[in-house]
């Protein structure tokens, strides 16, 4: 494969980044289970340190599931979340290292690197779980969906509602569906390269 053949075209870049927006409203169109599985089948290939893959994704589709989430949302996030076809809870398994014998088999003792090291566990889970959450948004966009990520909710409430007996910490949530263009705000400014980047 040539270097040029690895570059996606401008339309792909627009879909993933330049024209991608955070949506606050949604068209009345279902998101299939097959499509959600296809999203994960892309996410799983995104790199994480030691292939630790700490993220756990809970896709809320049913009215019942979303009603369980509703009391834990900030007021400004209720209507758009209740209207979204799918809301994903992106969470971190704080016992992710228990799976390293399977996920990182060429270092059989990798699990032991984390035993009793809470700060290391927290940092590794948050860094890599956030990466996987971002992979999920990019994969969703690549497969034709729009996203509306948010942190305006009670992590404690969501944890107790959906993961009460599990070693799980909540990262963020993201609505998925086919966005209503009328629901987006004007594009906010971005930094230019020279504002925040250096090449040494």
C-alpha positions as CSV (number, residue, x, y, z in Angstrom):
1,X,0.0,0.0,0.0
2,X,1.5,3.4,-1.0
3,X,1.6,6.3,1.4
4,X,-0.9,8.2,-0.8
5,X,-3.4,5.4,-0.7
6,X,-3.6,5.6,3.1
7,X,-5.1,9.2,2.9
8,X,-8.9,9.5,3.0
9,X,-10.4,12.0,0.7
10,X,-11.6,15.5,1.6
11,X,-15.2,14.3,2.0
12,X,-14.1,11.7,4.6
13,X,-12.2,14.4,6.5
14,X,-15.3,16.7,6.4
15,X,-17.5,13.9,7.8
16,X,-15.1,13.0,10.6
17,X,-13.8,16.4,11.6
18,X,-14.4,19.6,9.6
19,X,-18.2,19.4,9.2
20,X,-18.8,17.2,12.2
21,X,-20.8,19.0,14.9
22,X,-22.3,18.4,18.4
23,X,-26.0,17.9,17.9
24,X,-28.7,18.9,20.4
25,X,-31.7,17.6,18.4
26,X,-32.4,14.5,16.4
27,X,-34.4,13.3,13.5
28,X,-37.0,10.6,14.1
29,X,-34.9,7.7,12.7
30,X,-34.0,4.5,14.4
31,X,-30.4,3.4,15.0
32,X,-30.2,-0.4,14.5
33,X,-28.4,-2.8,16.9
34,X,-26.4,-4.0,13.9
35,X,-25.1,-0.4,13.4
36,X,-24.1,-0.2,17.1
37,X,-22.2,-3.4,16.8
38,X,-20.5,-2.1,13.6
39,X,-19.4,1.0,15.6
40,X,-17.8,-1.2,18.3
41,X,-16.2,-3.4,15.6
42,X,-14.3,-0.3,14.5
43,X,-13.6,1.1,18.0
44,X,-11.9,-2.1,19.2
45,X,-9.1,-1.6,16.7
46,X,-8.1,1.8,18.2
47,X,-4.8,1.6,20.1
48,X,-4.7,1.7,23.9
49,X,-1.6,1.2,26.1
50,X,-0.8,-2.4,26.5
51,X,-4.1,-3.0,24.6
52,X,-5.8,-2.6,28.0
53,X,-9.1,-1.6,26.5
54,X,-10.7,-0.3,29.7
55,X,-13.9,1.2,28.2
56,X,-17.3,-0.4,28.7
57,X,-20.1,0.9,26.6
58,X,-23.8,0.8,27.7
59,X,-26.1,1.6,24.8
60,X,-29.5,2.9,26.0
61,X,-32.1,2.5,23.4
62,X,-35.4,1.6,25.1
63,X,-37.7,4.2,26.7
64,X,-37.3,2.4,30.0
65,X,-33.5,2.6,29.9
66,X,-33.5,6.3,29.1
67,X,-36.0,7.0,31.9
68,X,-33.6,5.4,34.3
69,X,-30.9,7.9,33.1
70,X,-33.2,11.0,33.1
71,X,-33.0,11.8,36.8
72,X,-29.3,12.0,36.7
73,X,-29.0,14.5,33.8
74,X,-28.5,18.2,34.2
75,X,-31.6,20.1,33.3
76,X,-30.2,21.4,30.0
77,X,-29.4,17.9,28.8
78,X,-32.7,16.2,29.5
79,X,-34.8,17.0,26.4
80,X,-32.0,16.3,23.9
81,X,-31.1,13.1,25.6
82,X,-34.6,11.8,25.9
83,X,-35.1,12.6,22.1
84,X,-31.9,10.8,21.0
85,X,-32.4,7.4,19.5
86,X,-29.4,6.1,21.5
87,X,-27.4,7.3,24.5
88,X,-24.1,5.7,25.2
89,X,-22.7,5.6,28.7
90,X,-18.9,5.4,28.3
91,X,-17.4,3.9,31.4
92,X,-14.1,2.5,32.6
93,X,-13.7,-0.9,34.1
94,X,-11.3,-0.3,37.0
95,X,-10.3,-4.0,37.0
96,X,-9.3,-3.8,33.3
97,X,-5.9,-5.3,34.2
98,X,-7.5,-8.6,35.0
99,X,-8.0,-9.1,31.3
100,X,-4.4,-8.4,30.3
101,X,-3.5,-12.1,30.1
102,X,-5.9,-12.3,27.2
103,X,-5.3,-8.8,25.7
104,X,-1.6,-8.6,26.2
105,X,-0.4,-12.2,26.0
106,X,3.2,-11.5,25.1
107,X,3.8,-10.1,28.6
108,X,2.2,-12.8,30.9
109,X,2.9,-10.8,34.0
110,X,1.4,-7.5,32.9
111,X,-1.5,-7.9,35.2
112,X,0.8,-7.8,38.2
113,X,2.2,-4.4,37.1
114,X,-1.1,-2.9,38.3
115,X,-1.8,-4.8,41.5
116,X,-2.1,-2.4,44.4
117,X,-1.2,0.7,42.4
118,X,-4.4,2.8,42.5
119,X,-3.0,5.9,41.0
120,X,-1.5,4.0,38.0
121,X,-4.9,2.2,37.6
122,X,-6.8,5.5,37.6
123,X,-4.5,7.2,35.2
124,X,-4.4,4.3,32.8
125,X,-8.1,3.8,32.8
126,X,-9.0,7.5,32.3
127,X,-6.4,8.1,29.6
128,X,-7.3,5.0,27.5
129,X,-11.0,5.0,28.3
130,X,-11.2,8.6,27.0
131,X,-9.3,7.5,23.8
132,X,-11.9,4.8,23.3
133,X,-14.7,7.2,23.8
134,X,-13.3,9.4,21.1
135,X,-12.8,6.4,18.8
136,X,-16.5,5.6,19.3
137,X,-17.5,9.1,18.2
138,X,-15.3,9.0,15.1
139,X,-16.5,5.5,14.3
140,X,-20.1,6.6,14.6
141,X,-19.5,9.5,12.3
142,X,-17.7,7.3,9.8
143,X,-20.8,5.1,9.7
144,X,-23.2,8.0,9.1
145,X,-24.3,8.9,12.6
146,X,-24.1,12.2,14.4
147,X,-22.9,12.7,18.0
148,X,-23.7,14.8,21.0
149,X,-21.2,14.1,23.8
150,X,-21.7,15.6,27.3
151,X,-20.5,15.6,30.8
152,X,-23.5,17.4,32.4
153,X,-24.8,14.6,34.6
154,X,-24.3,13.0,37.9
155,X,-21.5,10.4,37.6
156,X,-22.4,9.0,41.1
157,X,-26.1,8.7,40.1
158,X,-25.4,7.0,36.8
159,X,-22.9,4.6,38.5
160,X,-25.5,3.7,41.2
161,X,-28.3,3.3,38.6
162,X,-26.5,1.1,36.0
163,X,-23.3,-0.3,37.6
164,X,-24.0,-0.4,41.3
165,X,-22.2,-3.7,42.0
166,X,-19.4,-3.4,39.4
167,X,-15.9,-1.9,39.6
168,X,-16.9,0.7,37.0
169,X,-16.3,4.5,36.9
170,X,-18.3,6.7,34.6
171,X,-16.4,8.8,32.0
172,X,-18.9,10.6,29.8
173,X,-22.1,10.1,27.9
174,X,-22.8,10.6,24.2
175,X,-26.1,10.8,22.2
176,X,-26.1,9.1,18.8
177,X,-28.5,9.4,15.9
178,X,-29.2,11.4,12.8
179,X,-28.8,15.0,13.9
180,X,-31.3,17.8,13.2
181,X,-29.3,20.6,11.6
182,X,-31.6,23.2,13.2
183,X,-30.3,22.1,16.6
184,X,-26.7,23.1,16.3
185,X,-25.1,26.4,17.3
186,X,-22.8,28.5,15.1
187,X,-19.4,27.0,14.9
188,X,-17.1,28.1,17.7
189,X,-13.6,29.4,17.0
190,X,-10.6,27.1,17.0
191,X,-6.9,27.8,17.7
192,X,-4.6,28.0,14.8
193,X,-1.5,25.8,14.6
194,X,0.9,28.6,15.7
195,X,-1.3,29.4,18.7
196,X,-0.8,26.2,20.6
197,X,1.7,24.0,18.6
198,X,5.5,23.9,18.4
199,X,7.8,21.8,16.3
200,X,11.2,21.2,17.9
